[in-house]
């Protein structure tokens, strides 16, 4: 993982953190469902919801990355652009596996 920071607009950062907190709450709910011996299908339904929430978060983060970091690198050109495009492509490949 690259040791690079990406400053974000406060509203964007707050939105990301709120999404992650909701996902964290869903995961805690899953833990409680297992602890309470809830029906397997109900647990699996919630697992699906958490998975979709994480995928939506990842797509929002990717969209932000393409619209800022990659866009700026393309403007710069050269190997900086090549590296950012390759990095984004690899991230997309990880997401679709």
C-alpha positions in Angstrom: 0.0 0.0 0.0 1.3 3.4 -1.0 2.3 5.8 1.8 0.5 8.7 0.2 -2.1 11.0 1.8 -5.1 12.5 -0.1 -6.6 15.6 1.4 -10.4 15.5 1.0 -13.1 18.2 1.2 -14.7 18.0 4.7 -18.1 17.2 3.3 -16.7 14.3 1.3 -14.7 13.0 4.2 -17.7 13.2 6.5 -19.8 11.3 4.0 -17.2 8.6 3.7 -16.9 8.2 7.4 -20.7 8.2 7.9 -21.0 5.4 5.3 -18.3 3.4 7.0 -19.9 3.8 10.4 -23.2 2.5 9.0 -21.4 -0.5 7.6 -19.7 -1.0 10.9 -23.1 -1.0 12.6 -24.4 -3.6 10.1 -21.4 -5.8 10.8 -22.1 -5.5 14.6 -25.7 -6.4 13.8 -24.4 -9.6 12.1 -22.3 -10.4 15.1 -25.4 -10.1 17.3 -27.5 -12.2 15.0 -24.9 -15.0 15.2 -24.7 -14.6 18.9 -28.5 -14.8 19.2 -28.7 -17.9 17.0 -30.8 -16.2 14.3 -31.9 -18.1 11.2 -29.1 -18.7 8.7 -30.9 -17.2 5.8 -31.6 -14.0 7.7 -27.9 -13.7 8.5 -27.0 -14.4 4.9 -29.4 -11.7 3.8 -27.6 -9.2 6.1 -24.2 -10.4 4.8 -25.4 -9.5 1.3 -26.5 -6.1 2.5 -23.1 -5.4 4.1 -21.3 -6.6 0.9 -23.4 -4.3 -1.3 -22.7 -1.4 1.1 -19.0 -2.0 0.9 -19.1 -2.3 -2.8 -21.0 1.0 -3.0 -18.4 2.6 -0.8 -15.6 1.3 -2.9 -17.2 2.5 -6.1 -17.7 6.0 -4.6 -14.0 6.0 -3.5 -12.9 4.9 -7.0 -15.0 7.5 -8.7 -13.4 10.2 -6.4 -10.0 8.8 -7.1 -10.5 8.9 -10.9 -12.0 12.4 -10.8 -9.2 13.8 -8.8 -5.9 11.9 -8.4 -5.9 10.2 -11.8 -7.3 13.3 -13.5 -4.5 15.5 -12.0 -1.9 12.9 -13.0 -3.1 12.8 -16.6 -2.8 16.6 -16.8 0.8 16.3 -15.6 1.4 13.5 -18.1 4.5 11.3 -18.5 5.3 8.5 -16.1 3.1 10.1 -13.4 0.1 9.6 -15.5 1.1 6.1 -16.6 1.6 5.1 -12.9 -1.7 6.5 -11.7 -3.6 4.8 -14.6 -1.9 1.5 -13.9 -2.6 1.9 -10.2 -6.3 2.6 -10.9 -6.6 -0.3 -13.3 -5.1 -2.7 -10.7 -7.6 -1.3 -8.0 -10.5 -1.9 -10.4 -9.3 -5.5 -11.1 -9.2 -6.2 -7.3 -12.7 -4.8 -7.0 -14.2 -7.0 -9.7 -12.6 -10.3 -8.5 
